[in-house]
Amino acid sequence: MLLRTRTASVQRLPRLRSRLVLLAAASIVPVLLLSVVLEYFLIQHEKELFRQAAVDRNRTFLTALDAQIEGYVGTLRALSASSSLESGSLDAFYDESRRVLASQPDWRNILLLDASGQQLVNLRLPYGTRLPRETDMYLDRFRSVVQSKSLMIGGVSPGPDSNVMGIAVRLPLLRGGAVRYVLQFILKPEAMARLLARQGYPSAWTIGLIDSEYRIIARQPYRPPGDHPSAELMAAVQRASAGWYRGKTLEGVDTYTAHMTSVLTRWTVGMSVPTSEVETVAQHAATYMALATCASLLLAIIFAHWAARRLAEPISNLAVAARRLGLQGTSDELGKVRADPRLLEVHAVAAALEEAASSIAEREDLREREKQAMRAADKAKDEFLAMLGHELRNPLSSIVASAHVLRLSKPGAQASIQAHEVIERQARQMARLVEDLLDVSRLAMGKLTLHRERTDLAALTNRVVATWLQTGPERAAHTKCDLVTAWVDADRTRIEQILANLLDNAEKFSAGRGSIQVRVRVESGNAVLEVEDEGQGISPEDITRIFELFVQGPQPFDRPQGGIGLGLTLAKRLAEMHGGSISVSSPGVGQGAVFTVRLPLSQDMS
């Protein structure tokens, strides 16, 4: 009776297979929840990638726009240096302006006005014609140029004597600290429309360029220049100079719009992509992940059922064998269970799966590191190309503008002499940039060698500083030296290169504020060269990577300090090749910085 009761109680217990199936089902719930969360973040990630791509395209367009405007302004500045304008010969200046206008197909007109707004030269009218004053419609803008004494790039507006739209770019010309003339040209909005078309935007997208007064300059699809964009775009631009929002275009299309404002022109480009296009990409990615999740769950359920059977059957056989062993006193069934390899196969498969999972994890980790390295390399390459393009574009723009002046000016004229000086200075800048790039290449390939000789670091420093001061007479007022004799075995040319890079760096980030201190001393068996400035300083985050290749301090969009981040890297490598070191310290942003070069003293005391 007791045995029968115990047997009935045991039969009411759940089977191992049921427990395993229940366990597998319970494990599916967190997987499903994780899948839903991952799908949500995947959708957001895809949208963020789309947004970032839109922002990058806006930045690329504004870079091209600023480069084109800077080229126009360079030509205008070259014209402002005309000797006939300096001498007051307006008839000769009229002829020069006509030749410049003929070379600029994107310009509609060139005007010269005095500080009161009276037109002196207007190429739309024959020379000698009585010219009007600046109209009331534009008088406030004109006065703001005179008061600010700085270049002003206006917005799109109709001409005073016609409904033809144009963009006025005004340049005040100073004489004795006061505005004597205002030279301006009228830019055709069609030039900006052509620049917009060259970007190759998809036809379904809406692209618009608007001025600082929220008037359309150019647009795809076409809207007349001077029209207002959508109220949502105007409100977004008023909130921030760059952003991303969802709204409707003038045509009523529901879109995601990325906008960005140029620091140079204060014009804004807005790029609107249909919401269906943005969300379709994200939905496709989420759909693929959902299908993969369902497939994985189905396989997991099948495998769990199969594994439950493989585990339950050997255990059931073992129970039968044990029961028969007790009743019949034979171990034949137990021998069969011991000889049954299925349970061993389960363990072997589990071990194999564990090894496979480990291998897959290692492979995925390696693949992820490779992707991150590739992304970092692509980013470094893009940043380097952008910096290099910026650094090459500025001297090239100056050289092109000076070449225009040389073509238009008479030999020996002041404008011609200034143009020669500009070309020579900018060519030297480009040559130094190329030489720095070659030095980095030589260092990377191990082909750069040193020609050491015993040298007084103080005398060498004094000579380099003197030459540096000669190339910029204004530098002498805020440059001080404290030099103590220190003999080193070094390559003079490379030490000069280190010091020149440090001096240029100190001047670049001082922007003429505060003094630059150059010191040479002897300390603990080393010759110590220090260059200290009172410039913008270095943040703790940047100070740890300031000597890395292509690394620069933070700069605004127009990059007024220039450079491509090679000077300090070269200085560090060259100092290390001499058996020395270079370091930097700074109390913080806005508090200057000190660069310290340490070189071993010469052992030759003769």
C-alpha positions as CSV (number, residue, x, y, z in Angstrom):
1,M,0.0,0.0,0.0
2,L,2.8,2.4,0.9
3,L,4.7,1.6,-2.3
4,R,1.5,2.1,-4.4
5,T,0.8,5.5,-2.7
6,R,4.4,6.6,-3.3
7,T,4.2,5.5,-6.9
8,A,1.0,7.5,-7.5
9,S,2.6,10.6,-5.8
10,V,5.6,10.3,-8.1
11,Q,3.5,10.1,-11.2
12,R,1.9,13.4,-10.3
13,L,5.3,15.2,-10.5
14,P,6.1,17.1,-13.7
15,R,8.3,15.4,-16.3
16,L,11.8,16.7,-17.0
17,R,10.8,17.3,-20.7
18,S,8.0,19.6,-19.6
19,R,10.3,21.5,-17.3
20,L,12.8,21.9,-20.2
21,V,10.1,23.1,-22.6
22,L,8.8,25.5,-19.9
23,L,12.3,26.8,-19.3
24,A,12.8,27.4,-23.1
25,A,9.5,29.2,-23.3
26,A,10.4,31.4,-20.4
27,S,13.7,32.3,-22.0
28,I,11.9,33.5,-25.1
29,V,10.1,36.4,-23.2
30,P,13.3,38.4,-22.5
31,V,14.6,37.7,-26.0
32,L,11.4,39.2,-27.4
33,L,11.6,42.2,-25.2
34,L,15.2,42.7,-26.1
35,S,14.3,42.4,-29.7
36,V,11.7,45.1,-29.4
37,V,14.1,47.4,-27.6
38,L,16.8,46.8,-30.2
39,E,14.4,47.4,-33.1
40,Y,13.4,50.8,-31.5
41,F,17.1,51.8,-31.1
42,L,17.9,50.6,-34.6
43,I,15.2,52.8,-36.1
44,Q,16.5,55.8,-34.1
45,H,20.0,54.9,-35.2
46,E,19.1,54.8,-38.8
47,K,17.3,58.1,-38.6
48,E,20.3,59.6,-36.8
49,L,22.6,58.3,-39.6
50,F,20.3,59.9,-42.2
51,R,20.2,63.2,-40.2
52,Q,24.0,63.2,-39.9
53,A,24.4,62.6,-43.7
54,A,22.0,65.6,-44.3
55,V,24.1,67.8,-42.0
56,D,27.3,66.7,-43.7
57,R,25.8,67.6,-47.2
58,N,24.7,71.0,-45.9
59,R,28.2,71.6,-44.5
60,T,29.8,70.6,-47.9
61,F,27.5,73.0,-49.8
62,L,28.2,75.9,-47.4
63,T,32.0,75.2,-47.8
64,A,31.6,75.5,-51.6
65,L,29.4,78.6,-51.2
66,D,31.8,80.3,-48.9
67,A,34.7,79.5,-51.2
68,Q,32.9,81.1,-54.1
69,I,31.9,84.2,-52.2
70,E,35.5,84.6,-50.9
71,G,36.7,84.4,-54.4
72,Y,34.3,87.2,-55.4
73,V,35.4,89.3,-52.4
74,G,39.0,88.7,-53.3
75,T,38.4,90.1,-56.7
76,L,36.6,93.1,-55.2
77,R,39.5,93.8,-52.8
78,A,41.9,93.6,-55.7
79,L,39.9,96.2,-57.6
80,S,39.8,98.4,-54.5
81,A,43.6,98.6,-54.6
82,S,43.5,100.3,-58.0
83,S,45.9,103.2,-58.3
84,S,43.4,105.2,-60.3
85,L,41.0,105.0,-57.4
86,E,43.8,106.1,-55.0
87,S,44.5,109.1,-57.2
88,G,40.9,110.0,-57.7
89,S,40.9,109.3,-61.4
90,L,37.3,108.0,-61.6
91,D,37.2,107.8,-65.4
92,A,40.2,105.4,-65.4
93,F,38.6,103.5,-62.5
94,Y,35.4,103.2,-64.5
95,D,37.4,101.5,-67.3
96,E,39.1,99.2,-64.9
97,S,35.8,98.2,-63.3
98,R,34.3,97.4,-66.7
99,R,37.2,95.0,-67.5
100,V,36.7,93.3,-64.1
101,L,32.9,93.1,-64.6
102,A,33.5,91.5,-68.1
103,S,35.6,88.8,-66.3
104,Q,32.9,88.0,-63.8
105,P,29.9,86.5,-65.5
106,D,28.1,86.1,-62.2
107,W,28.2,89.9,-61.4
108,R,25.4,92.2,-62.6
109,N,27.0,95.6,-61.8
110,I,29.8,97.4,-60.0
111,L,29.2,100.6,-58.1
112,L,31.4,103.1,-56.3
113,L,29.8,105.4,-53.7
114,D,31.1,108.0,-51.3
115,A,30.4,107.9,-47.5
116,S,27.2,109.8,-47.9
117,G,25.7,107.4,-50.3
118,Q,26.2,109.4,-53.5
119,Q,27.0,107.1,-56.5
120,L,30.3,108.0,-58.2
121,V,30.6,105.1,-60.6
122,N,27.7,102.9,-61.9
123,L,28.6,100.6,-64.8
124,R,25.0,100.4,-65.9
125,L,25.2,104.0,-66.9
126,P,27.8,105.7,-69.1
127,Y,30.6,107.6,-67.4
128,G,29.7,111.2,-66.8
129,T,26.0,110.6,-66.4
130,R,24.5,112.3,-63.4
131,L,24.2,109.5,-60.8
132,P,21.6,109.2,-58.0
133,R,22.2,108.8,-54.3
134,E,21.6,105.4,-52.6
135,T,17.8,104.9,-52.4
136,D,15.9,105.0,-49.1
137,M,15.2,101.3,-49.5
138,Y,18.9,100.4,-49.1
139,L,20.1,103.5,-47.1
140,D,20.0,101.8,-43.7
141,R,22.1,98.9,-45.0
142,F,24.6,101.3,-46.6
143,R,24.9,103.3,-43.4
144,S,25.6,100.1,-41.4
145,V,28.5,99.4,-43.7
146,V,29.9,102.9,-43.2
147,Q,29.5,102.7,-39.4
148,S,30.9,99.2,-39.0
149,K,33.7,99.8,-41.5
150,S,33.5,96.1,-42.5
151,L,32.5,94.0,-45.4
152,M,28.7,93.3,-45.7
153,I,27.1,90.6,-47.8
154,G,23.5,91.5,-48.2
155,G,20.4,89.6,-49.2
156,V,18.4,89.2,-52.4
157,S,16.4,92.3,-53.3
158,P,15.2,94.1,-56.5
159,G,17.3,96.7,-58.1
160,P,16.4,100.4,-57.5
161,D,15.5,101.0,-61.2
162,S,14.1,97.6,-62.1
163,N,12.5,94.4,-60.7
164,V,15.7,92.4,-61.5
165,M,16.8,90.6,-58.3
166,G,20.4,90.9,-57.1
167,I,22.6,90.5,-54.0
168,A,24.7,93.5,-53.0
169,V,28.2,92.9,-51.6
170,R,29.6,96.1,-50.1
171,L,33.3,96.8,-49.2
172,P,34.1,100.0,-47.3
173,L,37.4,101.6,-48.3
174,L,39.2,103.4,-45.5
175,R,41.5,106.4,-45.8
176,G,43.0,107.8,-42.6
177,G,40.7,105.6,-40.5
178,A,37.5,107.0,-42.0
179,V,35.4,105.5,-44.8
180,R,36.1,107.4,-48.1
181,Y,34.4,105.1,-50.5
182,V,32.1,102.1,-50.5
183,L,32.8,99.7,-53.4
184,Q,30.1,97.1,-54.2
185,F,29.1,94.6,-56.8
186,I,25.7,93.1,-57.5
187,L,25.7,89.3,-57.6
188,K,23.2,87.4,-59.7
189,P,21.0,84.9,-57.8
190,E,21.3,82.6,-60.8
191,A,25.0,82.0,-59.8
192,M,23.8,80.5,-56.5
193,A,21.2,78.4,-58.3
194,R,23.9,76.9,-60.5
195,L,26.0,76.2,-57.5
196,L,23.0,74.5,-55.9
197,A,22.3,72.4,-59.0
198,R,25.9,71.2,-59.2
199,Q,25.5,69.4,-55.8
200,G,23.4,66.7,-57.5
201,Y,20.5,66.6,-55.0
202,P,17.8,64.0,-55.7
203,S,14.8,65.5,-57.5
204,A,12.4,64.5,-54.8
205,W,14.3,66.6,-52.2
206,T,13.6,70.3,-51.5
207,I,16.7,72.4,-51.2
208,G,16.6,76.1,-50.5
209,L,19.2,78.8,-49.9
210,I,17.8,81.9,-48.0
211,D,19.4,85.1,-46.9
212,S,19.5,86.7,-43.5
213,E,16.2,88.4,-44.1
214,Y,14.5,85.0,-44.9
215,R,14.2,85.5,-48.6
216,I,14.8,82.8,-51.1
217,I,18.1,83.1,-53.1
218,A,17.9,79.8,-54.9
219,R,15.7,76.7,-54.5
220,Q,14.9,73.2,-55.8
221,P,12.1,73.0,-57.0
222,Y,12.2,76.5,-58.3
223,R,10.7,79.5,-56.5
224,P,11.4,83.1,-57.6
225,P,14.3,84.8,-55.7
226,G,12.9,87.1,-53.1
227,D,10.0,84.8,-52.1
228,H,9.8,83.7,-48.4
229,P,10.4,80.1,-47.5
230,S,8.1,78.1,-45.3
231,A,7.2,79.5,-41.9
232,E,8.5,76.4,-40.2
233,L,12.0,76.9,-41.8
234,M,12.1,80.5,-40.8
235,A,11.1,79.6,-37.2
236,A,13.8,76.9,-37.1
237,V,16.5,79.3,-38.3
238,Q,15.4,81.9,-35.7
239,R,15.8,79.2,-33.0
240,A,19.3,78.0,-33.9
241,S,21.9,78.4,-36.6
242,A,21.8,74.6,-37.3
243,G,19.2,72.0,-36.6
244,W,16.8,69.2,-37.8
245,Y,13.1,69.2,-37.6
246,R,10.0,67.7,-39.2
247,G,7.6,69.9,-41.1
248,K,6.0,70.7,-44.4
249,T,7.5,72.5,-47.4
250,L,5.8,75.3,-49.4
251,E,4.4,72.5,-51.6
252,G,2.8,70.8,-48.6
253,V,5.2,67.8,-48.6
254,D,5.8,66.2,-45.2
255,T,9.6,66.2,-44.7
256,Y,12.5,66.1,-42.4
257,T,14.6,69.2,-42.8
258,A,18.3,69.9,-41.9
259,H,19.3,73.5,-41.9
260,M,22.7,75.3,-41.4
261,T,23.7,78.9,-41.5
262,S,27.0,80.2,-42.9
263,V,29.2,82.2,-40.6
264,L,30.6,84.2,-43.5
265,T,27.4,85.2,-45.4
266,R,24.7,84.6,-42.7
267,W,22.8,82.7,-45.5
268,T,21.1,79.5,-44.6
269,V,20.8,76.3,-46.6
270,G,17.8,74.0,-45.8
271,M,17.6,70.4,-47.1
272,S,14.2,68.7,-46.9
273,V,13.9,65.0,-47.4
274,P,10.5,63.3,-47.6
275,T,9.6,61.6,-44.4
276,S,8.7,58.4,-46.3
277,E,12.2,58.2,-47.6
278,V,13.8,58.6,-44.1
279,E,11.4,56.3,-42.4
280,T,11.5,53.6,-45.1
281,V,15.2,53.1,-44.6
282,A,14.7,52.7,-40.8
283,Q,11.6,50.4,-41.3
284,H,13.5,48.2,-43.7
285,A,16.3,47.7,-41.1
286,A,13.7,47.0,-38.4
287,T,11.8,44.6,-40.6
288,Y,15.0,42.6,-41.3
289,M,15.8,42.5,-37.7
290,A,12.3,41.3,-36.8
291,L,12.5,38.6,-39.4
292,A,15.9,37.5,-38.1
293,T,14.5,37.5,-34.5
294,C,11.5,35.4,-35.5
295,A,13.7,33.0,-37.4
296,S,16.1,32.8,-34.4
297,L,13.2,32.2,-31.9
298,L,11.7,29.4,-34.2
299,L,15.1,27.7,-34.4
300,A,15.5,28.1,-30.6
301,I,12.1,26.4,-30.0
302,I,12.8,23.5,-32.3
303,F,16.3,23.1,-30.8
304,A,14.8,23.2,-27.2
305,H,12.2,20.6,-28.1
306,W,14.9,18.4,-29.6
307,A,17.3,18.9,-26.7
308,A,14.5,18.1,-24.2
309,R,14.0,14.8,-25.9
310,R,17.7,14.0,-26.1
311,L,18.1,14.8,-22.4
312,A,14.8,13.2,-21.1
313,E,15.1,9.8,-22.9
314,P,18.5,8.8,-21.4
315,I,17.3,9.8,-17.9
316,S,14.1,7.8,-18.4
317,N,16.1,4.8,-19.5
318,L,18.3,5.2,-16.5
319,A,15.3,5.2,-14.2
320,V,14.0,2.0,-15.9
321,A,17.4,0.4,-15.6
322,A,17.7,1.4,-11.9
323,R,14.1,0.1,-11.2
324,R,14.9,-3.2,-13.0
325,L,18.2,-3.5,-11.2
326,G,16.4,-3.4,-7.8
327,L,13.7,-5.8,-8.8
328,Q,15.6,-8.3,-11.0
329,G,19.1,-8.0,-9.7
330,T,20.5,-7.5,-13.1
331,S,22.5,-4.6,-14.6
332,D,21.8,-5.3,-18.3
333,E,19.6,-2.2,-18.7
334,L,22.1,-0.1,-16.8
335,G,24.8,-1.3,-19.1
336,K,22.7,-0.3,-22.1
337,V,22.3,3.2,-20.6
338,R,26.0,3.5,-19.9
339,A,26.6,2.4,-23.5
340,D,24.1,4.9,-24.9
341,P,26.1,7.8,-26.3
342,R,23.3,10.3,-26.6
343,L,23.8,12.1,-23.2
344,L,27.5,12.3,-24.0
345,E,26.6,13.8,-27.4
346,V,24.5,16.4,-25.7
347,H,27.5,17.4,-23.6
348,A,29.8,17.3,-26.6
349,V,27.4,19.5,-28.6
350,A,27.1,22.0,-25.7
351,A,30.9,22.2,-25.4
352,A,31.2,22.6,-29.2
353,L,28.5,25.3,-29.2
354,E,30.3,27.1,-26.3
355,E,33.5,27.0,-28.3
356,A,31.7,28.1,-31.4
357,A,30.1,31.0,-29.5
358,S,33.4,32.0,-28.1
359,S,35.0,32.0,-31.6
360,I,32.1,34.0,-33.0
361,A,32.3,36.5,-30.2
362,E,36.0,36.9,-30.8
363,R,35.5,37.2,-34.5
364,E,32.7,39.8,-34.1
365,D,34.8,41.7,-31.6
366,L,37.7,41.7,-34.1
367,R,35.3,42.8,-36.9
368,E,33.9,45.6,-34.7
369,R,37.4,46.8,-33.8
370,E,38.3,46.8,-37.5
371,K,35.1,48.7,-38.4
372,Q,35.9,51.3,-35.7
373,A,39.5,51.6,-36.9
374,M,38.2,52.0,-40.5
375,R,35.7,54.6,-39.4
376,A,38.4,56.4,-37.4
377,A,40.7,56.3,-40.4
378,D,37.9,57.6,-42.7
379,K,37.1,60.4,-40.2
380,A,40.8,61.3,-39.9
381,K,41.2,61.2,-43.7
382,D,38.1,63.4,-44.2
383,E,39.2,65.9,-41.6
384,F,42.7,66.0,-43.0
385,L,41.4,66.5,-46.6
386,A,39.0,69.2,-45.4
387,M,41.8,71.0,-43.5
388,L,44.2,70.6,-46.4
389,G,41.6,71.9,-48.8
390,H,41.0,74.9,-46.6
391,E,44.7,75.7,-46.2
392,L,45.3,75.3,-50.0
393,R,42.2,77.2,-51.0
394,N,43.0,80.4,-49.1
395,P,46.5,81.0,-50.7
396,L,45.2,79.8,-54.1
397,S,42.3,82.3,-53.9
398,S,44.7,85.1,-53.1
399,I,47.0,84.1,-55.9
400,V,44.1,83.9,-58.4
401,A,42.9,87.3,-57.2
402,S,46.4,88.8,-57.5
403,A,46.8,87.3,-60.9
404,H,43.6,89.2,-61.9
405,V,45.2,92.4,-60.6
406,L,48.4,91.7,-62.5
407,R,46.4,91.2,-65.7
408,L,44.4,94.4,-65.2
409,S,47.1,96.7,-63.6
410,K,49.9,98.4,-65.3
411,P,53.5,97.2,-64.7
412,G,55.1,99.0,-61.8
413,A,51.8,100.2,-60.4
414,Q,51.2,100.0,-56.7
415,A,48.5,97.4,-57.2
416,S,50.9,95.3,-59.3
417,I,53.6,95.5,-56.6
418,Q,51.1,94.5,-53.9
419,A,49.9,91.6,-56.1
420,H,53.5,90.4,-56.6
421,E,54.0,90.5,-52.8
422,V,50.7,88.5,-52.2
423,I,51.7,85.9,-54.7
424,E,55.2,85.5,-53.2
425,R,53.9,85.3,-49.6
426,Q,51.2,82.8,-50.4
427,A,53.5,80.7,-52.5
428,R,55.9,80.5,-49.5
429,Q,53.1,79.5,-47.3
430,M,52.1,76.7,-49.7
431,A,55.7,75.6,-50.0
432,R,56.1,75.3,-46.2
433,L,52.8,73.3,-46.1
434,V,54.1,70.9,-48.7
435,E,57.5,70.6,-46.9
436,D,55.8,69.7,-43.6
437,L,53.8,67.0,-45.4
438,L,57.0,65.6,-47.0
439,D,58.7,65.6,-43.6
440,V,55.9,63.7,-42.1
441,S,56.1,61.2,-44.9
442,R,59.9,60.9,-44.4
443,L,59.4,60.3,-40.7
444,A,56.8,57.6,-41.3
445,M,59.1,55.8,-43.8
446,G,62.2,56.3,-41.6
447,K,64.0,58.2,-44.3
448,L,64.6,61.4,-42.4
449,T,68.2,61.6,-41.1
450,L,70.0,64.1,-38.9
451,H,73.3,65.9,-39.6
452,R,74.5,66.6,-36.1
453,E,77.1,69.1,-35.1
454,R,78.1,70.8,-31.9
455,T,75.9,73.9,-31.7
456,D,75.2,76.6,-29.2
457,L,71.4,76.4,-28.7
458,A,71.2,80.0,-27.4
459,A,73.0,81.4,-30.5
460,L,70.9,79.3,-32.8
461,T,67.7,80.4,-31.1
462,N,68.8,84.1,-31.3
463,R,69.3,83.7,-35.0
464,V,66.0,82.0,-35.7
465,V,64.1,84.6,-33.6
466,A,65.8,87.4,-35.4
467,T,64.8,86.0,-38.8
468,W,61.3,85.4,-37.6
469,L,61.0,89.0,-36.4
470,Q,62.2,90.3,-39.7
471,T,59.3,88.5,-41.6
472,G,56.8,90.2,-39.3
473,P,57.9,93.6,-38.0
474,E,54.9,93.9,-35.7
475,R,56.2,90.8,-33.8
476,A,59.1,92.6,-32.2
477,A,56.9,94.6,-29.9
478,H,55.7,91.5,-28.0
479,T,58.5,89.0,-28.3
480,K,61.2,88.7,-25.6
481,C,64.2,86.5,-25.3
482,D,66.2,85.2,-22.3
483,L,69.0,83.0,-23.6
484,V,71.8,81.2,-21.8
485,T,74.6,79.4,-23.6
486,A,73.9,75.6,-23.9
487,W,75.9,73.4,-26.2
488,V,74.1,70.4,-27.9
489,D,74.9,67.9,-30.6
490,A,72.1,68.6,-33.1
491,D,71.0,69.1,-36.6
492,R,70.8,72.9,-36.9
493,T,68.2,72.9,-39.6
494,R,65.8,70.6,-37.7
495,I,66.3,72.6,-34.4
496,E,65.4,75.7,-36.4
497,Q,62.3,73.9,-37.8
498,I,61.2,73.0,-34.2
499,L,61.6,76.5,-33.0
500,A,59.9,78.1,-36.0
501,N,56.9,75.8,-35.6
502,L,56.7,76.7,-31.9
503,L,56.9,80.4,-32.7
504,D,54.3,80.2,-35.4
505,N,52.1,78.2,-33.1
506,A,52.5,80.8,-30.3
507,E,51.7,83.7,-32.6
508,K,48.7,81.8,-34.2
509,F,46.9,81.2,-31.0
510,S,47.9,84.6,-29.4
511,A,46.4,86.6,-32.3
512,G,48.6,89.6,-31.4
513,R,47.5,89.6,-27.7
514,G,50.1,89.4,-24.9
515,S,53.8,88.7,-25.2
516,I,55.8,85.7,-26.5
517,Q,58.7,84.6,-24.2
518,V,61.6,82.6,-25.7
519,R,64.1,81.1,-23.1
520,V,67.1,78.9,-23.2
521,R,68.7,77.5,-20.0
522,V,70.6,74.5,-18.7
523,E,68.8,72.1,-16.3
524,S,69.8,68.7,-15.0
525,G,72.1,67.8,-17.9
526,N,69.7,69.1,-20.5
527,A,69.5,72.2,-22.7
528,V,66.0,73.5,-22.2
529,L,64.2,75.6,-24.8
530,E,60.9,77.2,-23.8
531,V,58.4,79.2,-25.9
532,E,55.6,80.7,-23.7
533,D,52.6,82.7,-25.0
534,E,49.7,84.5,-23.4
535,G,47.2,83.2,-26.0
536,Q,44.0,81.2,-25.8
537,G,45.6,78.3,-23.8
538,I,44.8,74.6,-24.0
539,S,42.0,72.7,-22.4
540,P,42.9,69.6,-20.3
541,E,41.1,67.4,-22.9
542,D,43.2,68.7,-25.8
543,I,46.5,68.8,-23.9
544,T,46.8,65.0,-23.9
545,R,46.6,64.8,-27.7
546,I,48.0,68.1,-28.8
547,F,51.1,66.3,-30.4
548,E,49.1,63.8,-32.4
549,L,49.0,63.9,-36.1
550,F,46.5,66.4,-37.6
551,V,45.2,67.4,-34.1
552,Q,44.4,71.0,-33.6
553,G,42.8,73.2,-31.0
554,P,39.1,74.1,-31.4
555,Q,38.5,76.7,-34.2
556,P,35.4,78.3,-35.5
557,F,33.9,77.3,-38.9
558,D,36.0,79.8,-40.9
559,R,39.3,78.5,-39.3
560,P,41.0,81.9,-39.0
561,Q,44.1,80.3,-37.4
562,G,44.6,77.8,-40.3
563,G,47.1,75.0,-40.2
564,I,46.5,71.2,-40.7
565,G,48.0,70.0,-37.4
566,L,51.5,69.0,-38.5
567,G,53.8,71.5,-36.8
568,L,53.7,70.2,-33.3
569,T,53.8,66.6,-34.5
570,L,57.0,67.3,-36.4
571,A,58.5,69.2,-33.5
572,K,57.8,66.2,-31.2
573,R,59.3,63.6,-33.7
574,L,62.3,65.7,-34.4
575,A,63.0,66.3,-30.7
576,E,62.8,62.6,-30.0
577,M,65.2,61.8,-32.9
578,H,67.7,64.1,-31.0
579,G,67.2,62.0,-27.9
580,G,65.2,64.7,-26.3
581,S,61.5,65.4,-25.6
582,I,58.9,68.1,-25.9
583,S,56.0,68.8,-23.5
584,V,53.3,71.4,-23.0
585,S,51.6,72.9,-20.0
586,S,48.8,75.4,-19.7
587,P,46.8,76.7,-16.8
588,G,43.7,76.4,-18.9
589,V,41.7,78.0,-21.7
590,G,42.5,81.7,-22.1
591,Q,45.6,81.5,-19.9
592,G,48.4,80.8,-22.4
593,A,50.7,77.9,-22.8
594,V,54.3,76.9,-22.4
595,F,56.1,74.5,-24.8
596,T,59.3,73.0,-23.4
597,V,61.9,71.2,-25.5
598,R,64.7,69.3,-23.7
599,L,67.8,68.2,-25.5
600,P,70.8,66.4,-24.0
601,L,73.8,68.6,-23.5
602,S,76.9,68.0,-25.6
603,Q,79.4,65.6,-24.0
604,D,82.3,67.3,-25.9
605,M,83.5,69.9,-23.5
606,S,86.4,71.1,-25.6
